[in-house]
């Protein structure tokens, strides 16, 4: 795992996903990140999990509840888009975050570290900001 901290944006996969927001003005990338996680019936890999968490942070920011570590590219996307977050997008975001938190390779990686509690707090904070 290319991670250097417990924040959603302190890993390579999440930051790579954020760079894909450049020039975008729709919610397609957000919904795709959530669908990939929600629709996965087998093993949920860490990269897809990290992307879904990053997308959920963007949704939280669009709802006026950004995390302090929100990357500039995500801030620019939030200020550029002209659509409002609807209930279905928030529900997708919460469902994806909860699935990552409960059953994913990303969770397993954090379980194998000494920072599981800190990562869990980060995820719980994100879920609260999505409600």
C-alpha positions as CSV (number, residue, x, y, z in Angstrom):
1,X,0.0,0.0,0.0
2,X,1.5,3.3,-1.0
3,X,0.3,5.1,2.1
4,X,2.1,7.5,4.4
5,X,-0.8,8.4,6.7
6,X,-4.3,7.5,7.8
7,X,-6.1,10.3,6.0
8,X,-8.1,9.3,2.9
9,X,-5.7,11.4,0.7
10,X,-2.5,10.1,2.2
11,X,-2.1,7.3,-0.4
12,X,-1.2,7.0,-4.0
13,X,-4.4,5.4,-5.3
14,X,-6.6,8.2,-3.9
15,X,-4.4,11.0,-5.2
16,X,-4.2,9.3,-8.6
17,X,-8.0,9.3,-8.7
18,X,-8.2,12.9,-7.7
19,X,-6.1,13.9,-10.6
20,X,-8.8,12.5,-12.9
21,X,-11.2,15.2,-11.7
22,X,-9.3,17.8,-13.7
23,X,-11.5,19.3,-16.4
24,X,-14.5,17.3,-15.3
25,X,-17.8,18.9,-14.5
26,X,-20.2,15.9,-14.1
27,X,-20.7,13.3,-11.4
28,X,-19.7,10.3,-13.6
29,X,-16.3,9.7,-12.0
30,X,-17.9,9.8,-8.5
31,X,-20.6,7.4,-9.4
32,X,-18.2,5.1,-11.1
33,X,-16.0,4.9,-8.1
34,X,-18.9,4.1,-5.9
35,X,-20.4,1.5,-8.3
36,X,-17.1,-0.3,-8.6
37,X,-17.1,-0.9,-4.8
38,X,-20.8,-1.5,-4.3
39,X,-21.2,-3.9,-7.2
40,X,-18.1,-6.0,-6.3
41,X,-19.2,-9.4,-5.2
42,X,-15.8,-10.9,-4.8
43,X,-12.7,-9.5,-3.1
44,X,-12.7,-5.7,-2.8
45,X,-9.1,-4.6,-3.7
46,X,-7.4,-1.7,-2.0
47,X,-7.0,0.6,-5.0
48,X,-10.7,0.6,-5.7
49,X,-11.4,1.1,-2.0
50,X,-9.1,4.1,-1.8
51,X,-10.7,5.6,-4.9
52,X,-14.2,5.2,-3.4
53,X,-13.1,6.9,-0.2
54,X,-11.6,9.8,-2.1
55,X,-14.8,10.2,-4.1
56,X,-16.8,10.1,-0.9
57,X,-14.6,12.9,0.5
58,X,-15.4,14.9,-2.6
59,X,-19.1,14.4,-2.1
60,X,-18.8,15.5,1.6
61,X,-17.0,18.6,0.4
62,X,-19.8,19.3,-2.1
63,X,-22.2,19.1,0.9
64,X,-20.2,21.8,2.7
65,X,-18.4,19.4,5.0
66,X,-14.8,19.2,3.5
67,X,-12.0,17.5,5.3
68,X,-9.0,19.8,6.0
69,X,-6.7,17.7,3.8
70,X,-8.8,18.0,0.7
71,X,-6.4,18.3,-2.3
72,X,-6.5,21.4,-4.4
73,X,-7.7,19.4,-7.5
74,X,-10.7,18.3,-5.5
75,X,-11.4,21.8,-4.2
76,X,-11.3,23.1,-7.8
77,X,-13.7,20.4,-8.9
78,X,-16.1,21.2,-6.1
79,X,-16.1,24.9,-6.9
80,X,-16.4,24.2,-10.7
81,X,-19.3,21.8,-10.8
82,X,-22.8,23.1,-11.3
83,X,-24.8,20.1,-10.1
84,X,-26.1,19.6,-6.6
85,X,-25.5,16.4,-4.6
86,X,-28.7,14.5,-4.6
87,X,-29.8,11.8,-2.1
88,X,-28.8,8.9,-4.4
89,X,-25.3,10.2,-4.7
90,X,-25.0,10.6,-0.9
91,X,-26.4,7.1,-0.4
92,X,-24.0,5.6,-2.9
93,X,-21.1,7.4,-1.1
94,X,-22.2,6.1,2.3
95,X,-22.7,2.6,1.1
96,X,-19.3,2.5,-0.6
97,X,-17.5,3.9,2.5
98,X,-19.3,1.4,4.8
99,X,-18.4,-1.5,2.5
100,X,-14.7,-0.5,2.5
101,X,-14.8,0.0,6.2
102,X,-16.3,-3.5,6.9
103,X,-14.9,-5.8,4.3
104,X,-12.0,-4.8,2.0
105,X,-8.4,-5.4,1.3
106,X,-7.8,-1.8,2.5
107,X,-9.3,-2.6,5.9
108,X,-7.2,-5.7,6.1
109,X,-4.0,-3.7,5.4
110,X,-4.9,-1.3,8.2
111,X,-5.7,-4.3,10.5
112,X,-2.1,-5.5,9.9
113,X,-0.8,-2.1,11.0
114,X,-0.7,-0.4,14.4
115,X,-2.9,2.4,13.1
116,X,-6.2,0.7,12.6
117,X,-7.9,2.8,15.3
118,X,-6.8,6.0,13.7
119,X,-7.9,4.9,10.2
120,X,-11.3,3.8,11.7
121,X,-11.7,7.2,13.2
122,X,-11.0,8.8,9.8
123,X,-13.7,6.6,8.2
124,X,-16.3,7.2,10.9
125,X,-15.7,11.0,10.6
126,X,-16.3,10.7,6.8
127,X,-19.5,8.8,7.3
128,X,-20.8,11.4,9.8
129,X,-20.0,14.2,7.2
130,X,-22.0,12.3,4.6
131,X,-25.2,12.2,6.7
